[in-house]
Amino acid sequence: MGSNPAAPTSYARSQIVIYCSRSILKCPVPMSALKIFNTMTRSKERFEPLMPGRVTMYVCGVTVYDECHLGHARSAVSFDMIRRYLEFLSFELTFVKNFTDVDDKIINRARQQSIPWQTVTSRYIEAYSRDMARLDVRPATIEPKATEHMQEIIAMVQALVAKGVAYQIDSDVYFAINAFPRYGALSRRKLDEMQAGARVEIDERKRHPMDFALWKGAKPGEPAWDSPWGRGRPGWHIECSAMSISHLGETFDIHGGGEDLIFPHHENEIAQSETATGKEFARYWVHNGLVTVDQEKMSKSLGNFFTIREIFEKFPASERVTAEVLRFFLLSTHYRSPLDFSDAALRQAWAGLDNFYDLFVRLKEPTVSGSAIDEEEDAQRRLQSFAQDFERGMDDDFNTPVVIAGFQSLRNDLNRRLQGGISPELRAEALEVFRHFGRVLGLFQVSPMEWEFSKAHWDLTQAIAGVFEPPDEELDSKEIERLLEDRNEARRKKNYAKADEIRLMLSARGIIIEDRSDGSTRWKR
C-alpha cells in the first residue's frame, strides 16, 4: 500500500490502536476486500487497482452555466466519501474532476445575459468552489477545464478520423457508432432502441441518427478554435475522454458520475476512447443515484428546484453544522439508490445527528469515577469491534447506511454504559472513535459547543419561533450570571426542560454557553 501522510494514523487499516491511559491495546483487524459495484458488469467486484497501492479516478464534473443543485451535491458528497475511504485504506489517490467550460448551455446563458461566455464560466466555477467548500467536499487532485485541453481534444479527433471511424461533414466531425461493435454495453441498450429519451443531436446529414459530434463547426459569435476541419469547438463527450486520458492514462481504475450520464455520455466516452487507444478505458464504472423532491423529479418548471446555496442560506445553523446535516441526509441512503428530498427528511437528519451530539456532550461531562475494570475492558472491546464493523460496511460497495446504523448502535451502547459510569480515558477514546471513523463520511467533526449553539438557533426558528423575542436592550453581565445560576440549579435537580428553556432564551439574546469538564459554565456574546 502507498502511504497517505494526510490520513489519520490512530486507526490504521490493518491494525486498530486504541489509546488508553493504562495501556495501548493492539488488536489485529482481518484484511477485508473492498468490493465495488461495477455498472459495466452489473455486479460487485473485488477492487484491484492497476498499480498496487495507487488508485486513479475520474468523475464527470459540472457544466458551469448555473448554480449547483441538490443533484450535484449528491454526486459530490458520494464521490468525496469514496475518495476519503480509499485514502483511509492508505491508497495513493489521483482524483480528477473536470469542468465543462464550453457548451451550448454556456453559450445560451451568455447570450441571455449579454455577457462574454468566459464571464459565465468564471462566475459559476467560483460558485461551484464555494458550494463544495460549504459541503466539506475537498477539491479533486486535478480539476481540468475543457478549454485548456484543445490540443489533446483535436489530436484525439484526428486519430479517430485517421482510423476511419469518424467522418467529416462540412466543418463538423462525427463518430460512427457502427464502427464500435460493443456500443451499448454499459447501458444495456440495443442500437435500434437507443434514440428514445436520449440526448440526440438531430442532423439529417449523419450516417446514423445516433452518431455523435466530436467537433462542431463555429457559428457566428460562438467561441471557436482552429482545427484541421475549420474553426469550431469540441463536442461534449470528447472533452471528458481527452481530459481523463491526458491526466490518468489510456486506462485508469474508476470512472464515476451520476446515473443520468450512463447514456449517452459514458457510452460515447467508451466508444471513442477505446477505439482511439485500442485499450480498455476504465476498469470500474461507478454511478450515484438521482434525487427527487417530494417524490417528484427535481425541475425548475415544477418549482421544486433547490440549489446548494439556497439550502445553506435558508438553513438556520452554522455552515459546518449544515454541511454535516446535509451529508448525514445524503449518506443515510446508499449512493446508488434513488434519494428523495423533503423538509421532513432534512429535519430527520438533523434529529439523527443531534442524538450523536447529545452523546458527545455527555461524554465530555465531568465524572467522578469509572466502572469496574472488567466493564472498562468490555467497553474497549466494543470500540474495537466497531472498527471491524465499519470496514466491513464500507468494503461492501461503500455501504454508508449500514455504517451509520453501526454508529447508532455504538451510540446506544455508550449511552447505556454512561449510566453505570465510564472512566475519563474511555470517554476520550469513544469520542476519538466517532471523530476518526466519522471523518471518512465527513461527520462528527463539529465541536459539541458549536453544535449546541446551532441547535438552539434551530429550535428557536423551527419549533418555538416568537416565544423568545429578544428586546432591544442587551443583557448585562449580572443578569446573565443569574440566569446561568438558575440553569445550573435546574440541571442539578434534573429539570432539563427548564435548563433548555434558559439556554434557548440566552441563545436568542446572542449568548454562547460552554459547559466545561470541571462543572463550571462559561459564556460569551
LUMMISE-404817 format. One line per field, with one value per residue (C-alpha): residue number from 0; residue in three letters; x, y, z. Coordinates in steps of 0.05 Angstrom, whole numbers, m for minus. Layout:
BEGIN
dotor <- (NUM/...)
baba <- (ALA/...)
x <- (X/...)
y <- (Y/...)
z <- (Z/...)
//
This chain:
BEGIN
dotor <- (0/1/2/3/4/5/6/7/8/9/10/11/12/13/14/15/16/17/18/19/20/21/22/23/24/25/26/27/28/29/30/31/32/33/34/35/36/37/38/39/40/41/42/43/44/45/46/47/48/49/50/51/52/53/54/55/56/57/58/59/60/61/62/63/64/65/66/67/68/69/70/71/72/73/74/75/76/77/78/79/80/81/82/83/84/85/86/87/88/89/90/91/92/93/94/95/96/97/98/99/100/101/102/103/104/105/106/107/108/109/110/111/112/113/114/115/116/117/118/119/120/121/122/123/124/125/126/127/128/129/130/131/132/133/134/135/136/137/138/139/140/141/142/143/144/145/146/147/148/149/150/151/152/153/154/155/156/157/158/159/160/161/162/163/164/165/166/167/168/169/170/171/172/173/174/175/176/177/178/179/180/181/182/183/184/185/186/187/188/189/190/191/192/193/194/195/196/197/198/199/200/201/202/203/204/205/206/207/208/209/210/211/212/213/214/215/216/217/218/219/220/221/222/223/224/225/226/227/228/229/230/231/232/233/234/235/236/237/238/239/240/241/242/243/244/245/246/247/248/249/250/251/252/253/254/255/256/257/258/259/260/261/262/263/264/265/266/267/268/269/270/271/272/273/274/275/276/277/278/279/280/281/282/283/284/285/286/287/288/289/290/291/292/293/294/295/296/297/298/299/300/301/302/303/304/305/306/307/308/309/310/311/312/313/314/315/316/317/318/319/320/321/322/323/324/325/326/327/328/329/330/331/332/333/334/335/336/337/338/339/340/341/342/343/344/345/346/347/348/349/350/351/352/353/354/355/356/357/358/359/360/361/362/363/364/365/366/367/368/369/370/371/372/373/374/375/376/377/378/379/380/381/382/383/384/385/386/387/388/389/390/391/392/393/394/395/396/397/398/399/400/401/402/403/404/405/406/407/408/409/410/411/412/413/414/415/416/417/418/419/420/421/422/423/424/425/426/427/428/429/430/431/432/433/434/435/436/437/438/439/440/441/442/443/444/445/446/447/448/449/450/451/452/453/454/455/456/457/458/459/460/461/462/463/464/465/466/467/468/469/470/471/472/473/474/475/476/477/478/479/480/481/482/483/484/485/486/487/488/489/490/491/492/493/494/495/496/497/498/499/500/501/502/503/504/505/506/507/508/509/510/511/512/513/514/515/516/517/518/519/520/521/522/523/524)
baba <- (MET/GLY/SER/ASN/PRO/ALA/ALA/PRO/THR/SER/TYR/ALA/ARG/SER/GLN/ILE/VAL/ILE/TYR/CYS/SER/ARG/SER/ILE/LEU/LYS/CYS/PRO/VAL/PRO/MET/SER/ALA/LEU/LYS/ILE/PHE/ASN/THR/MET/THR/ARG/SER/LYS/GLU/ARG/PHE/GLU/PRO/LEU/MET/PRO/GLY/ARG/VAL/THR/MET/TYR/VAL/CYS/GLY/VAL/THR/VAL/TYR/ASP/GLU/CYS/HIS/LEU/GLY/HIS/ALA/ARG/SER/ALA/VAL/SER/PHE/ASP/MET/ILE/ARG/ARG/TYR/LEU/GLU/PHE/LEU/SER/PHE/GLU/LEU/THR/PHE/VAL/LYS/ASN/PHE/THR/ASP/VAL/ASP/ASP/LYS/ILE/ILE/ASN/ARG/ALA/ARG/GLN/GLN/SER/ILE/PRO/TRP/GLN/THR/VAL/THR/SER/ARG/TYR/ILE/GLU/ALA/TYR/SER/ARG/ASP/MET/ALA/ARG/LEU/ASP/VAL/ARG/PRO/ALA/THR/ILE/GLU/PRO/LYS/ALA/THR/GLU/HIS/MET/GLN/GLU/ILE/ILE/ALA/MET/VAL/GLN/ALA/LEU/VAL/ALA/LYS/GLY/VAL/ALA/TYR/GLN/ILE/ASP/SER/ASP/VAL/TYR/PHE/ALA/ILE/ASN/ALA/PHE/PRO/ARG/TYR/GLY/ALA/LEU/SER/ARG/ARG/LYS/LEU/ASP/GLU/MET/GLN/ALA/GLY/ALA/ARG/VAL/GLU/ILE/ASP/GLU/ARG/LYS/ARG/HIS/PRO/MET/ASP/PHE/ALA/LEU/TRP/LYS/GLY/ALA/LYS/PRO/GLY/GLU/PRO/ALA/TRP/ASP/SER/PRO/TRP/GLY/ARG/GLY/ARG/PRO/GLY/TRP/HIS/ILE/GLU/CYS/SER/ALA/MET/SER/ILE/SER/HIS/LEU/GLY/GLU/THR/PHE/ASP/ILE/HIS/GLY/GLY/GLY/GLU/ASP/LEU/ILE/PHE/PRO/HIS/HIS/GLU/ASN/GLU/ILE/ALA/GLN/SER/GLU/THR/ALA/THR/GLY/LYS/GLU/PHE/ALA/ARG/TYR/TRP/VAL/HIS/ASN/GLY/LEU/VAL/THR/VAL/ASP/GLN/GLU/LYS/MET/SER/LYS/SER/LEU/GLY/ASN/PHE/PHE/THR/ILE/ARG/GLU/ILE/PHE/GLU/LYS/PHE/PRO/ALA/SER/GLU/ARG/VAL/THR/ALA/GLU/VAL/LEU/ARG/PHE/PHE/LEU/LEU/SER/THR/HIS/TYR/ARG/SER/PRO/LEU/ASP/PHE/SER/ASP/ALA/ALA/LEU/ARG/GLN/ALA/TRP/ALA/GLY/LEU/ASP/ASN/PHE/TYR/ASP/LEU/PHE/VAL/ARG/LEU/LYS/GLU/PRO/THR/VAL/SER/GLY/SER/ALA/ILE/ASP/GLU/GLU/GLU/ASP/ALA/GLN/ARG/ARG/LEU/GLN/SER/PHE/ALA/GLN/ASP/PHE/GLU/ARG/GLY/MET/ASP/ASP/ASP/PHE/ASN/THR/PRO/VAL/VAL/ILE/ALA/GLY/PHE/GLN/SER/LEU/ARG/ASN/ASP/LEU/ASN/ARG/ARG/LEU/GLN/GLY/GLY/ILE/SER/PRO/GLU/LEU/ARG/ALA/GLU/ALA/LEU/GLU/VAL/PHE/ARG/HIS/PHE/GLY/ARG/VAL/LEU/GLY/LEU/PHE/GLN/VAL/SER/PRO/MET/GLU/TRP/GLU/PHE/SER/LYS/ALA/HIS/TRP/ASP/LEU/THR/GLN/ALA/ILE/ALA/GLY/VAL/PHE/GLU/PRO/PRO/ASP/GLU/GLU/LEU/ASP/SER/LYS/GLU/ILE/GLU/ARG/LEU/LEU/GLU/ASP/ARG/ASN/GLU/ALA/ARG/ARG/LYS/LYS/ASN/TYR/ALA/LYS/ALA/ASP/GLU/ILE/ARG/LEU/MET/LEU/SER/ALA/ARG/GLY/ILE/ILE/ILE/GLU/ASP/ARG/SER/ASP/GLY/SER/THR/ARG/TRP/LYS/ARG)
x <- (0/24/28/m20/11/m53/m93/m101/m58/m92/m134/m96/m127/m91/m84/m130/m95/m140/m105/m117/m83/m68/m41/m41/m83/m68/m118/m109/m165/m174/m159/m225/m230/m263/m318/m347/m410/m388/m443/m409/m418/m478/m442/m399/m326/m265/m227/m158/m125/m79/m19/m16/m25/m47/m116/m134/m206/m242/m311/m351/m358/m407/m423/m411/m471/m513/m513/m502/m565/m582/m565/m495/m490/m509/m456/m402/m413/m417/m350/m319/m338/m308/m245/m239/m247/m195/m148/m168/m144/m77/m83/m46/m103/m103/m173/m192/m258/m268/m304/m342/m330/m351/m421/m486/m516/m459/m465/m541/m533/m482/m530/m588/m547/m509/m442/m380/m383/m318/m353/m407/m357/m313/m374/m401/m333/m326/m397/m381/m318/m359/m412/m362/m326/m393/m408/m338/m322/m248/m222/m201/m127/m134/m193/m182/m221/m241/m217/m147/m143/m158/m93/m108/m180/m161/m107/m158/m208/m152/m135/m208/m213/m148/m176/m238/m287/m302/m325/m327/m388/m371/m336/m367/m338/m380/m364/m395/m424/m430/m353/m355/m389/m394/m434/m489/m452/m453/m526/m551/m586/m595/m577/m647/m676/m628/m660/m719/m705/m632/m597/m590/m568/m616/m577/m602/m532/m508/m499/m536/m582/m540/m474/m448/m408/m334/m323/m374/m362/m365/m428/m424/m410/m392/m326/m281/m212/m171/m172/m159/m234/m240/m254/m300/m307/m309/m369/m388/m366/m296/m277/m281/m243/m186/m181/m184/m132/m88/m83/m94/m70/m106/m133/m150/m185/m251/m297/m355/m414/m489/m535/m562/m494/m493/m526/m506/m447/m408/m429/m399/m336/m323/m334/m288/m234/m227/m229/m175/m128/m145/m146/m198/m218/m240/m240/m296/m356/m389/m454/m494/m570/m613/m651/m725/m762/m824/m827/m824/m766/m729/m745/m745/m812/m844/m816/m781/m711/m663/m593/m539/m533/m607/m605/m546/m576/m643/m618/m613/m546/m472/m443/m404/m467/m508/m455/m459/m535/m535/m481/m517/m581/m546/m504/m561/m584/m537/m502/m531/m603/m654/m658/m720/m710/m761/m762/m783/m724/m676/m707/m700/m626/m617/m651/m608/m544/m569/m574/m500/m480/m522/m477/m414/m437/m448/m380/m348/m384/m343/m344/m322/m300/m304/m335/m304/m242/m278/m332/m279/m245/m312/m325/m257/m272/m337/m299/m250/m306/m338/m275/m282/m357/m341/m293/m339/m395/m350/m318/m387/m392/m386/m449/m457/m528/m500/m442/m488/m531/m466/m452/m523/m514/m449/m483/m538/m488/m447/m509/m526/m456/m455/m510/m461/m401/m344/m274/m250/m198/m251/m296/m240/m227/m300/m302/m239/m271/m331/m287/m237/m285/m336/m283/m290/m363/m350/m389/m378/m325/m363/m347/m405/m408/m417/m470/m507/m508/m534/m584/m611/m616/m653/m700/m717/m730/m764/m801/m814/m807/m836/m833/m767/m770/m706/m717/m674/m632/m573/m570/m519/m468/m502/m567/m531/m496/m563/m595/m536/m542/m616/m598/m545/m594/m646/m594/m576/m649/m653/m704/m676/m736/m724/m649/m662/m711/m658/m606/m654/m670/m597/m582/m637/m601/m535/m503/m460/m456/m398/m406/m336/m309/m298/m372/m368/m403/m372/m407/m392/m431)
y <- (0/71/120/177/226/266/207/196/140/124/70/41/m7/m70/m54/m15/23/50/98/88/118/49/17/16/m42/m70/m115/m142/m130/m181/m152/m149/m139/m76/m92/m41/m47/m42/m14/m48/m118/m103/m138/m124/m138/m141/m76/m88/m24/m26/m8/m35/19/71/90/133/161/207/236/278/348/404/445/515/555/557/545/475/439/380/330/359/357/283/265/309/281/209/212/253/196/144/186/191/117/100/147/116/50/85/85/140/171/215/243/282/321/366/430/432/505/506/481/502/517/564/600/608/635/686/709/714/758/795/779/743/668/670/712/659/603/640/662/591/558/606/588/514/522/560/506/449/484/492/417/400/368/373/396/340/327/357/399/409/453/432/498/483/416/435/406/338/340/357/302/251/271/267/196/174/205/171/103/113/112/186/227/300/337/410/434/381/314/255/188/129/84/25/23/3/m66/m61/3/m2/m50/m1/19/m49/m16/m43/3/4/24/80/141/143/190/202/269/261/317/317/324/291/293/239/168/141/181/161/183/238/301/302/371/426/480/550/592/669/696/628/610/575/545/529/456/414/418/493/537/506/474/403/361/346/274/281/332/281/228/275/303/237/203/265/262/189/150/108/60/81/50/85/127/158/204/209/153/201/202/127/140/172/208/150/103/152/162/87/82/139/125/51/60/113/75/2/m7/m14/56/49/m15/3/45/76/116/151/150/210/258/272/325/301/241/284/295/358/411/486/483/447/498/444/461/474/500/485/560/566/509/539/609/585/533/565/538/549/524/469/443/450/411/353/353/350/297/255/261/243/185/154/126/82/123/80/84/138/193/235/304/339/387/328/287/344/353/278/283/340/300/238/278/314/247/236/305/295/235/275/328/273/242/309/319/311/243/222/152/99/30/m36/m59/m116/m67/m20/m76/m98/m26/m23/m89/m57/1/m46/m89/m26/m13/m81/m69/m2/m31/m89/m39/6/m53/m74/m22/37/18/81/65/3/43/97/42/17/86/89/21/44/108/68/23/81/117/54/47/121/105/59/105/106/130/196/158/114/174/207/143/137/209/195/133/175/231/185/139/195/235/185/206/279/272/285/339/397/416/399/472/496/442/462/535/518/471/528/570/514/503/577/584/516/499/560/619/681/653/687/754/789/861/916/925/880/835/858/811/805/783/732/703/699/662/614/601/585/539/501/494/465/416/394/380/343/394/393/426/488/486/482/539/584/561/578/646/664/639/684/742/723/690/628/578/529/475/457/390/417/431/505/544/599/647/698/745)
z <- (0/m14/43/54/103/109/134/209/237/303/270/211/161/184/258/305/361/416/463/537/597/626/563/488/463/394/360/290/241/186/118/81/6/m19/m68/m116/m157/m230/m275/m335/m306/m260/m203/m143/m159/m115/m125/m152/m178/m238/m194/m123/m72/m123/m149/m209/m210/m258/m242/m292/m264/m276/m337/m310/m333/m269/m194/m168/m144/m98/m152/m157/m81/m80/m132/m100/m30/m55/m91/m35/12/m36/m42/34/43/m9/27/94/65/52/m24/m60/m100/m162/m167/m230/m235/m294/m312/m378/m394/m467/m484/m516/m448/m431/m499/m490/m419/m443/m498/m449/m402/m457/m426/m451/m445/m404/m352/m346/m335/m286/m245/m238/m227/m168/m145/m150/m107/m55/m53/m48/10/45/36/63/m5/m16/m85/m131/m142/m212/m236/m311/m358/m428/m457/m431/m469/m541/m566/m535/m559/m631/m631/m608/m662/m714/m690/m698/m767/m788/m766/m809/m750/m753/m814/m832/m858/m874/m811/m766/m747/m724/m692/m729/m675/m723/m721/m647/m640/m564/m566/m514/m467/m408/m414/m437/m495/m565/m622/m650/m582/m565/m596/m548/m490/m509/m514/m590/m636/m696/m760/m824/m853/m804/m828/m767/m721/m661/m690/m643/m654/m639/m668/m684/m736/m708/m715/m714/m645/m614/m581/m632/m640/m703/m725/m787/m802/m794/m734/m684/m615/m587/m574/m502/m499/m529/m476/m419/m458/m474/m404/m368/m413/m410/m334/m318/m378/m431/m378/m307/m247/m233/m276/m239/m247/m239/m263/m316/m351/m366/m433/m478/m446/m415/m471/m521/m479/m481/m556/m576/m523/m535/m610/m607/m559/m572/m496/m441/m419/m346/m305/m255/m273/m212/m214/m160/m159/m175/m129/m128/m86/m50/m97/m159/m207/m189/m241/m247/m283/m223/m174/m133/m156/m97/m105/m53/m40/m24/26/63/64/90/139/209/230/221/154/188/221/158/119/168/167/91/89/141/99/34/62/101/34/m6/m60/m116/m93/m111/m58/m42/m12/32/91/135/112/129/197/209/190/239/294/279/284/346/382/369/393/456/470/455/506/558/543/557/624/688/721/790/774/721/721/742/705/670/647/620/582/554/531/497/461/437/407/373/344/316/276/243/230/199/149/132/116/75/39/16/m40/8/46/87/112/146/173/201/233/265/292/321/354/385/409/442/476/503/528/567/595/616/666/703/695/645/661/631/590/558/545/507/468/449/424/383/352/328/302/268/231/222/184/126/119/137/202/277/265/296/367/415/436/365/353/417/396/327/358/399/336/301/359/361/287/276/339/383/337/371/442/459/423/444/467/440/503/516/577/628/657/725/693/650/712/748/691/687/761/752/694/734/792/743/717/787/800/732/708/638/607/650/635/560/565/596/544/487/516/524/454/427/461/428/488/474/533/544/597/619/643/714/722/710/656/614/568/515/470)
//
